[in-house]
């Protein structure tokens, strides 16, 4: 839909430019610089582009109608589509930067609607306080090898492993004061899925390496891991999430985005879904088999 709109705009711009060109050509022809044949070629090109523009406008109108129909379908079908798909499952919600309450509420609503619960929330402080973190890591012989700028990605992977595991989390516990801005829920639970959001702006310095390891570590875990963006976000995180192997949902604030999130957490094929140019695999993934319904009688 969005590509088509850009195409229409481009055609319109070219059409205007050629119209101006024909006017200039007509003016020059009066002075003997442009032949009648050249003027006819310009007019033919304008007519051709006008037809292409009109066709693109019609296609845009059809696409808009389909979008309206799709939005209405997901709105009325939402409850039935997600019901029971996360029954009894526990989900972790990880923020890179301060907690975005809108995203937190949206994710919780989708998970609860599908029968699950968000059992753990962690908000990671960025940018990385490198020196303070290294001081902490070097106090313990078992974590010393994770200190230093050359080990940021390895540190991120270890943090990811400890975030989704029920085993002790010595590294996360050691650097929590420097790295964890906010937390709630118990870490002593089996996590069946992870949702990652990045309210913070894109980072520089050593922090991107840490985050690269974190995202890749979450993507490599057995539990589904999904990175989410709201629609019309200024700096989308979906491309970064996708490069590190996470499934993504663009437009988590839309009904279709919540459905896509539930499907992915329930085991749908990984990919990039939702709305906008970052949803390269479409609006919704193919859902995994849903919960069995009780037989009649």
Secondary structure as the mmCIF struct_conf table of DSSP 4:
data_model
#
loop_
_struct_conf.conf_type_id
_struct_conf.id
_struct_conf.beg_label_comp_id
_struct_conf.beg_label_asym_id
_struct_conf.beg_label_seq_id
_struct_conf.end_label_comp_id
_struct_conf.end_label_asym_id
_struct_conf.end_label_seq_id
HELX_RH_AL_P HELX_RH_AL_P1 UNK A 2 UNK A 29
TURN_TY1_P TURN_TY1_P1 UNK A 30 UNK A 32
BEND BEND1 UNK A 33 UNK A 34
HELX_RH_AL_P HELX_RH_AL_P2 UNK A 36 UNK A 82
TURN_TY1_P TURN_TY1_P2 UNK A 83 UNK A 88
STRN STRN1 UNK A 90 UNK A 96
BEND BEND2 UNK A 97 UNK A 98
HELX_RH_AL_P HELX_RH_AL_P3 UNK A 101 UNK A 113
TURN_TY1_P TURN_TY1_P3 UNK A 114 UNK A 115
STRN STRN2 UNK A 117 UNK A 124
BEND BEND3 UNK A 126 UNK A 127
HELX_RH_AL_P HELX_RH_AL_P4 UNK A 130 UNK A 137
TURN_TY1_P TURN_TY1_P4 UNK A 138 UNK A 139
BEND BEND4 UNK A 140 UNK A 140
TURN_TY1_P TURN_TY1_P5 UNK A 141 UNK A 143
HELX_RH_3T_P HELX_RH_3T_P1 UNK A 144 UNK A 146
BEND BEND5 UNK A 148 UNK A 148
HELX_RH_3T_P HELX_RH_3T_P2 UNK A 149 UNK A 151
HELX_RH_AL_P HELX_RH_AL_P5 UNK A 152 UNK A 164
BEND BEND6 UNK A 166 UNK A 167
HELX_RH_AL_P HELX_RH_AL_P6 UNK A 170 UNK A 179
STRN STRN3 UNK A 180 UNK A 185
BEND BEND7 UNK A 187 UNK A 189
BEND BEND8 UNK A 192 UNK A 192
STRN STRN4 UNK A 193 UNK A 197
BEND BEND9 UNK A 200 UNK A 200
HELX_LH_PP_P HELX_LH_PP_P1 UNK A 201 UNK A 203
TURN_TY1_P TURN_TY1_P6 UNK A 205 UNK A 206
HELX_RH_AL_P HELX_RH_AL_P7 UNK A 207 UNK A 220
BEND BEND10 UNK A 221 UNK A 223
STRN STRN5 UNK A 224 UNK A 229
TURN_TY1_P TURN_TY1_P7 UNK A 231 UNK A 232
BEND BEND11 UNK A 234 UNK A 235
HELX_RH_AL_P HELX_RH_AL_P8 UNK A 238 UNK A 243
TURN_TY1_P TURN_TY1_P8 UNK A 244 UNK A 245
STRN STRN6 UNK A 247 UNK A 250
TURN_TY1_P TURN_TY1_P9 UNK A 252 UNK A 253
BEND BEND12 UNK A 254 UNK A 254
HELX_RH_AL_P HELX_RH_AL_P9 UNK A 255 UNK A 265
TURN_TY1_P TURN_TY1_P10 UNK A 266 UNK A 267
HELX_LH_PP_P HELX_LH_PP_P2 UNK A 268 UNK A 270
STRN STRN7 UNK A 272 UNK A 274
BEND BEND13 UNK A 275 UNK A 276
TURN_TY1_P TURN_TY1_P11 UNK A 277 UNK A 278
TURN_TY1_P TURN_TY1_P12 UNK A 280 UNK A 281
BEND BEND14 UNK A 283 UNK A 284
HELX_LH_PP_P HELX_LH_PP_P3 UNK A 285 UNK A 289
HELX_LH_PP_P HELX_LH_PP_P4 UNK A 291 UNK A 296
#
